[in-house]
């Protein structure tokens, strides 16, 4: 599942690289960076530790951007099918960059910091093109500032709130998708109650030169372990969360990707600010008429891991789709996955097969998440 670095350019390091090495991490190329795929604890135990207590992830390879100016919200709405103008101060929202065909250029998080400032987090593999996209289309309407001097940490798991509240008690008051600017261990940070694991937790933007200090402070807490990309992937898969470049990309629209929920009602065809973003006509037509293919979750009946790229067949052996994410779900207790199948085969309970080394393996379309999400909503 983890995309490797194929260019000849030297790998970049996050501000926590030396700490990862000190902790015994196995470093791998990912999105142009040397990143920890696992620590000596191992992926399985790291996964379960995050579900049981709290895991600390380095996600500093992600892109961080500020949009500054009175017109920033309206401007950003021209690129995403999401309500940004009415996003309350102190809240964040999931969004999608679309192209003229309705394809997904990237998925991202947008926060309203107030004072005409939006804070945006984009995927690592897309950040150069995303920043260019923002500057090209919004440059005349607001200031687009890439924050290259910040790191990004994620503290995830049921103990995350108790741990972080020892540094700043007010974080316990935040609810899912709320954010605040506050000090942690004397360091000014941007903190949102969100994450990519299905668990309660926080993402923390911290000045790069203070990232190691804060990471060591958090790792000193008894509930916290360092967690690598391997467990991050299995956690997000169990939570039914898309990985850009795998489960969604420019060949998939939000409707095909089962992401209608991410299109704000006010931006839908019958909404007050309908359309106005790239591919809006395509998406509107698909909302009205349906789509030929859909992203679905599935469980594996034969207990054989089914990996990305495996073909999906119907009962007659006809290839009808493809797996986009797959692996063992440690908390679920068996293999799970996601992929695309015809809409006619997308109902939960539909029996299908995945081809693993040429042999059909029984799978069944299932609702996601595979493991209940535990976001804190107050």
C-alpha positions as MATLAB code, in Angstrom:
seq = 'XXXXXXXXXXXXXXXXXXXXXXXXXXXXXXXXXXXXXXXXXXXXXXXXXXXXXXXXXXXXXXXXXXXXXXXXXXXXXXXXXXXXXXXXXXXXXXXXXXXXXXXXXXXXXXXXXXXXXXXXXXXXXXXXXXXXXXXXXXXXXXXXXXXXXXXXXXXXXXXXXXXXXXXXXXXXXXXXXXXXXXXXXXXXXXXXXXXXXXXXXXXXXXXXXXXXXXXXXXXXXXXXXXXXXXXXXXXXXXXXXXXXXXXXXXXXXXXXXXXXXXXXXXXXXXXXXXXXXXXXXXXXXXXXXXXXXXXXXXXXXXXXXXXXXXXXXXXXXXXXXXXXXXXXXXXXXXXXXXXXXXXXXXXXXXXXXXXXXXXXXXXXXXXXXXXXXXXXXX';
ca = [
       0.000    0.000    0.000;
       2.794    2.428    0.746;
       3.905    4.286   -2.319;
       7.667    4.246   -2.769;
      10.009    6.917   -4.067;
      11.005    6.251   -7.664;
      12.911    9.402   -8.536;
      16.682    9.750   -8.395;
      16.436   12.834   -6.203;
      17.737   12.389   -2.646;
      15.080   11.650   -0.061;
      13.950   14.535    2.090;
      13.973   14.333    5.880;
      11.282   15.551    8.261;
      12.405   17.459   11.382;
      11.989   14.187   13.329;
      14.269   12.056   11.141;
      17.071   11.783   13.709;
      14.564   10.867   16.424;
      13.117    8.091   14.243;
      16.593    6.639   13.717;
      17.343    6.921   17.445;
      14.128    5.018   18.206;
      15.140    2.198   15.870;
      12.645    2.888   13.107;
      12.790    1.077    9.790;
      12.950    3.954    7.321;
      11.435    3.658    3.840;
      10.955    6.029    0.909;
       7.483    7.578    0.855;
       6.305   10.573   -1.194;
       9.886   11.780   -1.559;
      10.711   11.476    2.155;
      12.515    8.957    4.319;
       9.695    7.918    6.655;
       9.330    5.367    9.473;
       7.257    2.381    8.339;
       7.590    0.710   11.753;
       9.533    0.728   15.010;
      10.893   -2.272   16.970;
       7.430   -2.788   18.479;
       6.202   -3.943   15.046;
       3.212   -2.973   12.902;
       0.693   -5.291   14.580;
       1.479   -4.101   18.117;
       1.723   -0.478   16.983;
      -1.737   -0.766   15.445;
      -3.244   -2.265   18.580;
      -1.461    0.198   20.882;
      -3.097    3.061   18.991;
      -6.515    1.428   19.352;
      -5.928    0.794   23.089;
      -3.919    3.814   24.276;
      -2.183    6.519   22.199;
       0.120    6.526   19.192;
       2.320    9.378   17.989;
       2.730    9.697   14.212;
       5.070   11.938   12.241;
       3.097   13.311    9.296;
       5.381   16.260    8.620;
       5.660   15.228    4.967;
       2.146   16.607    4.453;
       1.759   20.061    2.951;
       0.592   22.991    5.082;
      -0.745   26.182    3.502;
      -2.377   29.395    4.697;
      -4.849   31.356    2.560;
      -4.983   34.951    3.781;
      -7.458   37.632    2.787;
     -11.098   38.654    2.987;
     -11.873   36.781   -0.222;
     -10.122   33.530    0.712;
     -13.232   31.500    1.549;
     -15.190   32.472   -1.559;
     -12.087   31.951   -3.683;
     -11.429   28.462   -2.322;
     -15.036   27.494   -3.053;
     -14.261   27.860   -6.772;
     -11.948   24.832   -6.450;
     -13.865   22.542   -4.036;
     -17.496   21.272   -3.773;
     -17.561   22.236   -0.113;
     -19.108   25.014    1.975;
     -16.143   27.141    3.022;
     -17.872   30.528    3.330;
     -20.052   29.332    6.213;
     -17.344   27.292    7.930;
     -17.365   28.560   11.533;
     -14.217   29.972   13.091;
     -12.454   27.203   14.983;
     -13.804   24.419   12.774;
     -12.289   22.360    9.970;
     -13.848   20.479    7.054;
     -12.842   17.713    4.666;
     -12.629   18.892    1.055;
     -11.725   17.705   -2.430;
      -9.944   19.417   -5.295;
     -11.727   18.413   -8.516;
     -10.792   18.761  -12.167;
     -12.971   19.684  -15.155;
     -14.096   16.051  -15.543;
     -15.048   15.754  -11.888;
     -11.938   13.698  -11.116;
     -10.319   14.108   -7.712;
      -6.980   15.968   -7.762;
      -6.459   15.563   -4.009;
      -8.324   15.450   -0.717;
      -7.509   17.962    1.985;
      -8.529   19.509    5.292;
      -9.548   23.176    5.573;
      -9.689   25.080    8.887;
     -11.062   28.537    9.578;
      -8.599   30.333   11.841;
     -10.610   33.572   11.859;
      -9.251   36.986   10.874;
      -9.663   36.009    7.188;
      -7.181   33.138    7.465;
      -7.793   29.589    6.226;
      -5.371   26.792    7.080;
      -5.121   23.914    4.621;
      -3.402   20.514    4.905;
      -2.789   18.567    1.673;
      -1.289   15.190    0.867;
       2.485   14.854    0.645;
       2.609   13.383   -2.857;
       0.367   16.179   -4.174;
       1.599   19.217   -2.279;
       3.681   20.789   -5.054;
       0.851   20.555   -7.571;
      -1.693   21.633   -4.944;
       0.240   24.751   -3.996;
       0.665   25.591   -7.682;
      -3.066   24.953   -8.223;
      -3.947   27.333   -5.395;
      -1.542   30.041   -6.555;
      -2.693   29.801  -10.166;
      -6.398   30.039   -9.418;
      -6.514   32.039   -6.185;
      -3.383   34.190   -6.356;
      -5.291   37.300   -7.390;
      -7.967   36.873   -4.715;
      -5.972   35.998   -1.589;
      -2.434   35.352   -0.428;
      -1.297   31.723   -0.744;
       1.479   30.966    1.768;
       3.119   27.535    1.911;
       4.235   26.849    5.488;
       7.586   25.165    4.913;
       8.853   25.831    8.444;
       6.315   23.668   10.286;
       6.109   19.991   11.209;
       2.921   17.985   11.711;
       2.318   15.383   14.426;
      -0.727   13.191   15.027;
      -1.568   11.882   18.490;
      -4.244    9.212   18.082;
      -6.097    6.829   20.353;
      -8.470    6.743   23.329;
      -5.807    8.130   25.703;
      -4.838   11.016   23.398;
      -7.075   13.574   25.073;
      -5.872   12.770   28.581;
      -2.241   12.915   27.446;
      -2.485   16.195   25.558;
      -4.561   17.798   28.326;
      -1.541   17.449   30.620;
       0.179   19.997   28.363;
      -2.853   22.177   27.684;
      -6.079   21.399   29.595;
      -8.242   23.275   27.082;
      -7.675   20.648   24.356;
     -10.072   18.348   26.204;
     -12.870   20.813   25.413;
     -12.373   20.515   21.660;
     -14.813   18.309   19.768;
     -14.264   16.356   16.562;
     -13.193   18.699   13.738;
     -12.672   21.696   16.020;
      -9.306   23.458   16.200;
      -7.447   25.949   18.330;
      -4.180   27.849   18.442;
      -2.494   27.254   21.785;
       0.775   26.417   23.524;
       1.983   22.862   24.125;
       5.069   22.567   26.297;
       5.594   26.298   25.758;
       5.436   25.957   21.969;
       2.753   27.771   19.920;
       0.841   25.144   17.923;
      -2.211   24.683   15.725;
      -4.240   21.798   17.179;
      -7.259   20.088   15.612;
      -9.264   17.233   17.096;
      -9.102   14.965   14.079;
      -6.991   12.266   12.493;
      -6.689    9.380   10.061;
      -7.188    6.339   12.276;
     -10.877    6.310   13.177;
      -9.887    6.988   16.785;
     -10.240   10.103   18.882;
      -7.106   12.204   18.655;
      -5.373   15.331   17.492;
      -3.244   16.670   14.673;
      -0.663   19.195   15.818;
       1.131   21.692   13.587;
       4.310   22.794   15.352;
       7.272   24.984   14.327;
       9.836   22.692   12.741;
      12.602   23.672   15.157;
      10.400   22.680   18.128;
       9.012   19.448   16.700;
      11.533   17.116   18.327;
      11.095   18.814   21.709;
       7.322   18.310   21.565;
       7.588   14.763   20.228;
       9.942   13.751   23.059;
       7.620   15.361   25.588;
       4.669   13.346   24.293;
       6.653   10.109   24.019;
       7.653   10.512   27.664;
       4.021    9.942   28.658;
       3.411    6.288   29.643;
       0.464    5.807   27.273;
       2.301    6.976   24.143;
       4.314    4.947   21.611;
       5.841    6.051   18.319;
       3.836    4.604   15.427;
       4.914    4.192   11.800;
       3.260    4.351    8.393;
       2.496    0.626    8.344;
       0.092    0.832   11.271;
      -1.252    4.152   10.008;
      -2.311    2.361    6.842;
      -4.000   -0.570    8.597;
      -5.754    1.807   11.008;
      -7.172    4.013    8.248;
      -8.222    0.949    6.215;
     -10.223   -0.427    9.137;
     -11.779    3.033    9.506;
     -12.833    2.951    5.830;
     -10.841    6.098    5.012;
      -9.575    6.725    1.477;
      -5.895    6.916    0.600;
      -5.344    9.393   -2.234;
      -3.662    7.872   -5.273;
      -5.128    4.479   -4.402;
      -8.825    4.643   -3.486;
      -9.474    8.005   -5.139;
      -7.656    9.854   -7.927;
      -8.342   11.763  -11.143;
     -10.039    8.686  -12.640;
     -12.684    8.734   -9.893;
     -15.302   11.343   -9.086;
     -16.646   12.041   -5.592;
     -19.844   10.130   -6.444;
     -17.971    7.100   -7.766;
     -15.772    7.278   -4.675;
     -18.845    7.111   -2.395;
     -18.053   10.598   -1.123;
     -21.380   12.328   -1.712;
     -21.350   13.126    2.026;
     -18.304   15.324    1.389;
     -20.225   17.560   -1.031;
     -21.893   20.200    1.119;
     -25.667   20.488    0.644;
     -25.360   24.176   -0.179;
     -23.042   23.266   -3.096;
     -25.221   20.480   -4.516;
     -27.448   21.053   -7.557;
     -30.413   22.274   -5.467;
     -28.278   24.257   -3.021;
     -28.002   28.039   -2.592;
     -24.446   28.082   -4.008;
     -24.742   25.122   -6.363;
     -21.839   24.268   -8.630;
     -19.139   26.788   -9.376;
     -16.268   24.314   -8.963;
     -14.393   22.291  -11.628;
     -16.449   19.370  -12.930;
     -19.626   20.513  -11.180;
     -21.751   19.626  -14.208;
     -20.367   16.069  -14.246;
     -20.935   15.624  -10.527;
     -24.463   17.058  -10.743;
     -25.340   14.639  -13.531;
     -23.997   11.718  -11.506;
     -25.965   12.739   -8.426;
     -29.124   12.747  -10.563;
     -28.491    9.702  -12.767;
     -26.136    7.518  -10.736;
     -22.754    6.118  -11.752;
     -21.485    2.969  -13.435;
     -18.936    2.123  -10.719;
     -18.754    2.618   -6.984;
     -16.115    2.340   -4.265;
     -17.115   -0.353   -1.783;
     -15.663   -2.025    1.257;
     -15.366   -5.780    1.453;
     -14.500   -8.520    3.897;
     -12.617  -11.643    2.851;
     -14.473  -14.884    3.524;
     -11.468  -17.161    2.907;
      -9.224  -15.277    5.372;
      -6.609  -14.807    2.640;
      -5.178  -11.264    2.431;
      -6.309   -9.504   -0.734;
      -3.976   -6.714   -1.822;
      -4.227   -3.586   -3.944;
      -4.375   -4.349   -7.660;
      -6.182   -7.686   -7.377;
      -8.984   -8.133   -9.907;
     -12.550   -8.584   -8.657;
     -14.850  -11.035  -10.444;
     -18.487  -12.014  -10.291;
     -19.684  -15.565   -9.699;
     -19.142  -16.449  -13.365;
     -15.479  -15.440  -13.240;
     -15.957  -12.249  -15.270;
     -13.625   -9.463  -14.152;
     -15.798   -6.571  -13.000;
     -13.538   -4.456  -10.784;
     -10.283   -3.937   -8.929;
      -9.055   -3.761   -5.353;
      -7.596   -0.362   -4.397;
      -6.685   -1.056   -0.744;
      -6.430   -4.320    1.107;
      -4.744   -6.034    4.002;
      -5.187   -7.654    7.373;
      -7.322   -5.709    9.840;
      -5.775   -6.452   13.256;
      -8.682   -5.011   15.250;
     -11.279   -6.447   12.864;
      -9.634   -9.843   13.116;
      -9.373  -10.650    9.435;
      -8.584   -9.332    5.956;
     -10.541   -6.319    4.679;
     -10.302   -4.062    1.671;
     -11.825   -1.500   -0.640;
     -12.224   -1.406   -4.376;
     -14.403   -0.453   -7.325;
     -17.216   -2.591   -8.694;
     -20.219   -1.906  -10.945;
     -23.018   -0.105   -9.127;
     -25.158   -3.179   -9.730;
     -22.793   -5.181   -7.497;
     -22.233   -2.525   -4.805;
     -24.911   -3.495   -2.268;
     -23.719   -4.765    1.106;
     -23.844   -8.541    1.226;
     -23.051   -9.050   -2.468;
     -20.869  -12.139   -2.908;
     -17.896  -11.660   -5.223;
     -14.383  -13.016   -5.714;
     -10.886  -11.494   -5.793;
      -8.134  -13.138   -7.802;
      -5.097  -13.841   -5.630;
      -2.215  -15.446   -7.554;
      -4.744  -16.527  -10.159;
      -7.101  -18.220   -7.701;
     -10.547  -16.888   -6.740;
     -10.906  -15.855   -3.101;
     -14.415  -15.287   -1.753;
     -15.179  -11.718   -0.673;
     -18.376   -9.985    0.387;
     -19.281   -6.327   -0.064;
     -19.577   -4.759    3.385;
     -20.329   -1.391    4.908;
     -17.453    0.671    6.235;
     -15.981    1.401    8.711;
     -14.987   -2.157    9.542;
     -14.169   -1.072   13.098;
     -16.439    1.527   14.783;
     -15.075    5.064   14.610;
     -14.613    6.700   17.996;
     -14.410   10.398   17.233;
     -15.210   12.650   20.192;
     -18.359   14.640   19.438;
     -19.117   15.741   22.992;
];
